[in-house]
Amino acid sequence: MISIGFYAYHGWRTLWLRPGLSLLAGLLLAFALWLCAALLGTLLLLKDLRRDLLASLATDIELCQDVTDEEKTHIASLLKKWPGAAEVAYISPDSALQLYSAEVGENLHDLFGGNPFPPVLRVRFEGVSHSWMDSLAVQAGQWKGVVGVVYPREIWLRFDRIAGRIRGSLGFGALGFFLVSLWMVALALRAQFMARRKEWRLLTLLGMASGGLRRIAQVHSVLVGAVAGVLAVVGVWMLLFLYHLAFLEKLSLPAWFYMTIILAGVVFMVPIGPLIGRAVNVHKG
């Protein structure tokens, strides 16, 4: 019975038999993984940007001029129960007039012949979608004492459209290059196995089972995937370092992100090994 060490030894030996092909396969797969990592990192950054955007924007619940304190308190309690509501603040008409007069640099009371601002309950959200905000706006508009709901719907929609285009373009590009890279990696690994075809024939004559070559190819491909994953992680680190040098802003990614890259390199190469083992005919040449 052939031990696991036998397959590991020949997988490792095949890896170093033609180091140029191993390096080519590793670099191709590493660059493909790097593109996938860049896509995943971009999605994480877009998620953070969206969260920051939502936190910076506010939804104004405009109240009637004659709203009572009891109605105002009741509406505020309802708003605080909304999913994603992070902050609810009351802004009186006088406070709004002073705030916006200072922003525009003019006396808006004289300009409009009075105070044009209604009392407002200003709400800031975290982690909500524009579709959810639409439904909340409809609900709030039906409450007693509420005359209108104003929120930056177009900004949210535009950001989501831009983010969707970025995800789509990067996703299709990374997927296409990844599939081409896997095909080229498989060709490079097959060439390495073909170079040892006489040895495989001898091992078969000495009693190696028919599935032994596939197991060796499996070990070989997993080693290439692990090396490629490490190279991709190094590439991500270099990219973050260059970003820090260029913009003087430090970006950090969680540890699971880097572990996922290495694991992806191994997982994607798992089915490649048996295919290579099946494709190598030891009875030719």
C-alpha positions as CSV (number, residue, x, y, z in Angstrom):
1,M,0.0,0.0,0.0
2,I,1.4,3.3,-1.1
3,S,1.5,5.9,1.7
4,I,0.4,9.5,1.5
5,G,4.0,10.6,1.8
6,F,4.7,8.9,-1.5
7,Y,2.2,11.1,-3.3
8,A,3.4,14.1,-1.5
9,Y,7.0,13.5,-2.4
10,H,6.3,13.0,-6.1
11,G,3.9,16.0,-6.1
12,W,6.6,18.2,-4.5
13,R,9.3,16.8,-6.9
14,T,7.2,17.5,-9.9
15,L,6.7,21.1,-8.7
16,W,10.5,21.6,-8.8
17,L,11.2,19.5,-11.9
18,R,10.6,22.5,-14.2
19,P,10.6,25.5,-12.0
20,G,9.9,27.9,-14.9
21,L,6.5,26.2,-15.6
22,S,5.8,26.1,-11.9
23,L,6.5,29.8,-11.6
24,L,4.4,30.6,-14.7
25,A,1.5,28.7,-13.3
26,G,1.8,30.2,-9.9
27,L,2.1,33.8,-11.2
28,L,-0.9,33.3,-13.5
29,L,-3.1,31.9,-10.8
30,A,-1.7,34.5,-8.3
31,F,-2.7,37.4,-10.6
32,A,-6.1,35.9,-11.2
33,L,-6.6,35.6,-7.4
34,W,-5.3,39.1,-7.0
35,L,-8.0,40.4,-9.4
36,C,-10.6,38.5,-7.4
37,A,-9.2,39.9,-4.2
38,A,-9.2,43.4,-5.7
39,L,-12.9,42.9,-6.6
40,L,-13.8,41.6,-3.2
41,G,-11.8,44.5,-1.6
42,T,-13.6,47.0,-3.8
43,L,-17.0,45.6,-2.7
44,L,-16.0,45.9,0.9
45,L,-14.9,49.5,0.4
46,L,-18.1,50.3,-1.5
47,K,-20.1,48.9,1.4
48,D,-18.1,51.1,3.8
49,L,-18.6,54.1,1.6
50,R,-22.3,53.5,1.4
51,R,-22.5,53.2,5.2
52,D,-20.6,56.5,5.6
53,L,-22.8,58.1,3.0
54,L,-26.0,57.0,4.8
55,A,-24.6,58.2,8.1
56,S,-23.8,61.7,6.6
57,L,-27.2,62.1,4.9
58,A,-30.4,62.8,6.9
59,T,-34.1,62.3,6.4
60,D,-36.4,65.2,7.5
61,I,-39.9,64.4,8.8
62,E,-41.7,67.8,8.4
63,L,-44.3,68.4,11.0
64,C,-47.3,70.7,11.2
65,Q,-46.8,74.2,12.5
66,D,-49.3,73.5,15.2
67,V,-48.0,70.1,16.2
68,T,-48.3,69.4,19.9
69,D,-45.5,68.3,22.2
70,E,-47.4,65.0,22.8
71,E,-47.7,64.3,19.0
72,K,-44.0,65.3,18.5
73,T,-42.9,62.9,21.2
74,H,-45.0,60.1,19.8
75,I,-43.7,60.5,16.3
76,A,-40.1,60.6,17.6
77,S,-40.7,57.4,19.5
78,L,-42.0,55.7,16.3
79,L,-38.9,57.0,14.4
80,K,-36.5,55.5,16.9
81,K,-38.1,52.1,16.4
82,W,-37.4,52.2,12.6
83,P,-34.9,49.6,11.5
84,G,-31.5,51.3,11.0
85,A,-32.4,54.5,12.8
86,A,-29.2,55.7,14.4
87,E,-30.2,59.2,15.6
88,V,-33.4,61.3,15.9
89,A,-33.2,65.0,16.6
90,Y,-35.8,67.7,16.7
91,I,-35.1,71.0,14.9
92,S,-37.4,73.9,15.6
93,P,-38.3,76.4,12.9
94,D,-36.2,79.1,14.6
95,S,-33.2,76.8,14.7
96,A,-33.6,75.9,11.1
97,L,-33.9,79.5,10.1
98,Q,-30.7,80.5,11.9
99,L,-28.9,77.4,10.5
100,Y,-29.8,78.0,6.8
101,S,-29.4,81.8,7.1
102,A,-25.9,81.2,8.2
103,E,-25.2,78.7,5.4
104,V,-26.4,81.0,2.6
105,G,-25.1,84.2,4.2
106,E,-28.5,86.0,3.9
107,N,-31.4,86.8,6.2
108,L,-34.0,84.3,5.0
109,H,-36.7,85.8,7.3
110,D,-36.5,89.1,5.4
111,L,-36.1,87.3,2.0
112,F,-39.3,85.2,2.5
113,G,-41.2,87.7,4.6
114,G,-41.3,85.3,7.5
115,N,-40.0,81.9,8.6
116,P,-40.6,79.4,5.8
117,F,-39.3,76.4,7.8
118,P,-41.6,73.9,9.5
119,P,-40.6,72.0,12.7
120,V,-38.6,68.9,11.7
121,L,-37.6,65.6,13.2
122,R,-34.2,64.8,11.5
123,V,-33.4,61.1,11.3
124,R,-30.0,59.5,10.4
125,F,-29.9,55.9,9.3
126,E,-27.4,53.1,9.0
127,G,-27.5,50.1,6.7
128,V,-30.9,50.7,4.9
129,S,-31.7,50.6,1.2
130,H,-33.5,53.2,-0.8
131,S,-36.4,50.8,-1.4
132,W,-36.8,50.4,2.4
133,M,-36.7,54.2,2.8
134,D,-39.5,54.5,0.2
135,S,-41.8,52.3,2.3
136,L,-40.8,54.1,5.5
137,A,-41.5,57.5,3.8
138,V,-45.0,56.2,2.8
139,Q,-45.7,55.1,6.4
140,A,-44.5,58.3,8.0
141,G,-46.5,60.4,5.6
142,Q,-49.7,58.9,7.0
143,W,-49.0,59.7,10.6
144,K,-50.9,62.5,12.4
145,G,-48.9,65.7,12.5
146,V,-46.6,64.8,9.6
147,V,-46.9,66.9,6.4
148,G,-44.0,65.5,4.4
149,V,-40.9,63.4,4.3
150,V,-37.8,64.7,2.6
151,Y,-34.8,62.4,2.0
152,P,-32.0,62.3,-0.6
153,R,-33.4,59.5,-2.6
154,E,-31.7,60.5,-5.9
155,I,-28.3,60.5,-4.2
156,W,-28.8,57.0,-2.9
157,L,-30.1,55.7,-6.2
158,R,-27.2,57.3,-8.1
159,F,-24.6,55.8,-5.7
160,D,-26.2,52.3,-6.0
161,R,-26.2,52.6,-9.8
162,I,-22.6,53.6,-9.9
163,A,-21.7,50.8,-7.4
164,G,-23.6,48.3,-9.4
165,R,-21.8,49.2,-12.6
166,I,-18.4,48.9,-10.8
167,R,-19.3,45.5,-9.5
168,G,-20.6,44.3,-12.9
169,S,-17.6,45.5,-14.9
170,L,-15.0,44.3,-12.4
171,G,-16.8,41.0,-11.9
172,F,-17.1,40.1,-15.5
173,G,-13.5,41.1,-16.2
174,A,-12.1,39.2,-13.2
175,L,-14.2,36.1,-14.0
176,G,-13.1,36.0,-17.7
177,F,-9.4,36.4,-16.8
178,F,-9.7,33.9,-14.0
179,L,-11.1,31.2,-16.3
180,V,-8.4,31.9,-18.9
181,S,-5.8,31.7,-16.2
182,L,-7.1,28.4,-14.9
183,W,-6.9,27.0,-18.5
184,M,-3.3,28.2,-18.9
185,V,-2.3,26.9,-15.5
186,A,-3.7,23.5,-16.3
187,L,-1.7,23.5,-19.5
188,A,1.5,24.4,-17.7
189,L,0.9,21.7,-15.0
190,R,0.1,19.1,-17.7
191,A,3.4,19.9,-19.4
192,Q,5.2,19.3,-16.2
193,F,3.6,15.9,-15.8
194,M,4.3,15.0,-19.4
195,A,8.0,15.6,-18.8
196,R,7.9,12.7,-16.2
197,R,5.8,10.3,-18.4
198,K,8.5,7.6,-18.4
199,E,8.7,7.7,-14.6
200,W,5.0,7.4,-14.3
201,R,5.1,4.4,-16.7
202,L,7.8,2.8,-14.5
203,L,5.9,3.4,-11.3
204,T,2.8,1.9,-12.9
205,L,4.7,-1.2,-13.8
206,L,6.0,-1.4,-10.2
207,G,2.5,-1.6,-8.9
208,M,1.2,2.0,-8.5
209,A,-2.6,2.0,-8.7
210,S,-4.4,3.6,-11.6
211,G,-5.5,6.4,-9.3
212,G,-2.0,7.1,-8.0
213,L,-1.1,9.5,-10.8
214,R,-4.3,11.5,-10.1
215,R,-3.4,11.7,-6.4
216,I,0.1,12.9,-7.3
217,A,-1.4,15.5,-9.6
218,Q,-3.8,16.5,-6.9
219,V,-1.0,17.2,-4.4
220,H,1.0,19.0,-7.1
221,S,-2.0,21.3,-8.0
222,V,-2.8,22.0,-4.4
223,L,0.8,23.1,-3.8
224,V,0.6,25.4,-6.8
225,G,-2.7,26.9,-5.5
226,A,-1.2,27.5,-2.0
227,V,1.9,29.2,-3.4
228,A,-0.3,31.3,-5.8
229,G,-2.5,32.3,-2.8
230,V,0.5,33.5,-0.8
231,L,1.7,35.5,-3.8
232,A,-1.7,37.1,-4.2
233,V,-1.7,38.1,-0.6
234,V,1.7,39.7,-1.0
235,G,0.3,41.5,-4.0
236,V,-2.6,42.9,-2.0
237,W,-0.3,44.0,0.7
238,M,1.8,45.8,-1.8
239,L,-1.3,47.5,-3.3
240,L,-2.4,48.7,0.1
241,F,1.1,50.0,0.9
242,L,1.3,51.9,-2.4
243,Y,-2.1,53.4,-1.7
244,H,-0.9,54.5,1.7
245,L,2.2,56.1,0.2
246,A,0.1,57.9,-2.5
247,F,-2.8,59.2,-0.5
248,L,-1.4,59.1,3.1
249,E,-4.4,57.1,4.2
250,K,-4.1,53.7,5.7
251,L,-6.5,51.0,4.5
252,S,-6.8,47.7,6.4
253,L,-8.5,44.5,5.5
254,P,-9.6,41.8,8.0
255,A,-7.5,38.6,8.5
256,W,-10.2,36.4,7.1
257,F,-9.8,38.3,3.8
258,Y,-6.2,37.1,3.4
259,M,-7.0,33.6,4.5
260,T,-9.9,33.5,2.0
261,I,-7.4,34.3,-0.8
262,I,-5.1,31.5,0.1
263,L,-7.9,29.0,0.6
264,A,-9.4,30.0,-2.7
265,G,-6.2,29.3,-4.5
266,V,-6.2,25.7,-3.0
267,V,-9.9,25.1,-3.6
268,F,-9.8,26.2,-7.2
269,M,-6.9,23.9,-7.9
270,V,-8.5,20.9,-6.3
271,P,-10.4,19.7,-9.4
272,I,-7.5,20.6,-11.7
273,G,-5.2,17.8,-10.4
274,P,-7.4,14.8,-11.2
275,L,-8.1,16.2,-14.7
276,I,-4.4,16.4,-15.3
277,G,-3.8,12.9,-14.0
278,R,-6.5,11.6,-16.4
279,A,-5.1,13.5,-19.3
280,V,-1.6,12.2,-19.1
281,N,-1.3,8.9,-21.0
282,V,1.7,7.0,-19.6
283,H,1.5,4.4,-22.4
284,K,2.5,6.8,-25.1
285,G,5.9,8.2,-25.8
